[in-house]
């Protein structure tokens, strides 16, 4: 028994020595000395990281991720905003989309929206010349955003990264591809770790996207709708592409950062995020349409390969159509139903040769004061609706075909060259409407495509003070 005890103690001592060696080895790796850089650019400031105490991970020394950040541009955040937008950027062999992406984010936001958001950019390449050039461009283009605390640019030294070469090959990926996606996971882990205390919510983007107008207002609205349902959610999606437009609660970011770090070499980030969502008991994706972000890049950051991927559900303008039912007596081709012209996305209504008197009628769920209308027909110069009037109506009725329509209609104008655009509708017709109707005034042999019906509305009665 005594010999066995001695052997047991010896084994335990060896394990403790091994653990001590590991901690010494990696504590040096994770805690980069900010004063040892000999580089010509002043990138040695140690960034103060705001810590969110909403996550149990941050409430104690649990699962430490002690990485040191270098602040390259901007003023450290001292007060949590509503939304933090994070994106990571590396040097590309062909082209660069970071500056256009930042221009899109800020130009498509109102001053009020910008005041409630912070964009955090992690420059995740180790080429000092590229870092210098990129920071100089950002300071030149976005001096106001940097001064007002709307933009932060950070960097993590190469020594903070675990190995990204010689990794196991899952999914039959080439060694270069495995290294690329593994490094990307680590970039996102460090970016999210830093950003967890910056905003109440965190939106992940890539460095080659364009944004829809007033995207932040739509994001806020969707969050409010989701929270009102009182259901568990871990991730909301505002784009169907990759790791673009994925929104998280900041309280979950410390866990997600460690999750990406722990499994960084196992699979791509979009695979890992799906597993993380399920682990947090959100079984199904919650994807909102239209998409708020579009992939703009032509060449991938991976070896400069061509990548023309586009989100078919993206709309640059703000989609504001209210809930409604859509009816038509025109013969529908295939699955191109009338409602697709009303709904968000790239769907459209495709009908066979319309006759005089045919219609497409939209019946609102609740009466609305219509302020603007846009109707677009045709496809590449063909299937244009040649002759039709646009009307709004009130007093919903049930027709002989057991469909809904309105009792009284008011003519607004006629289609011209397949289009109808009118603003200020409420100036001449200020009462609430329940219907919008497109009435064919002359038959045609050509089929018809109604690509898009979009309206703007305002409350039917003044809000209570």
Secondary structure, 3 states (H helix, E strand, C coil): CHHHHHHHHHHHHHHHHHHHHHHHHHHHHHCCCCCCCCCCCCCCCECCCCCCCCCHHHHCCCCCCCCCCEEEECCCCCCCEEEEEEEEECCCCCCCCHHHHHHHHHHCCCHHHHCCEEEEEEECCCCHHHHHHHHHHHHHHCHHHHHCCCEEEEECCHHHCCCCCCCCCCCCCCHHHHHHHHHHHHHHHHHHHHHCCCEEEEEECCCCEEECCCHHHHHHHHHHHHHHCCCCCCCEECCCCCCCCEEEEHHHHHHHHHHHHHCCCCCCHHHHHHHHHHHCCCCCCEECCCECEEECCCECCCCCCECCCCCCCECCCCCCCCCEEEEECCCECCCCCCHHHHCCCCCCEEECCCCCCCEEEEEEEEEEEEEEEEEEECECCECCCCCEEEEEEEEEEECCCCCEEEEEEEEEEECECCEEEEECHHHHCCCCEEEEEEEECCCCCCCEEEEEEEEEEECCCCCCC
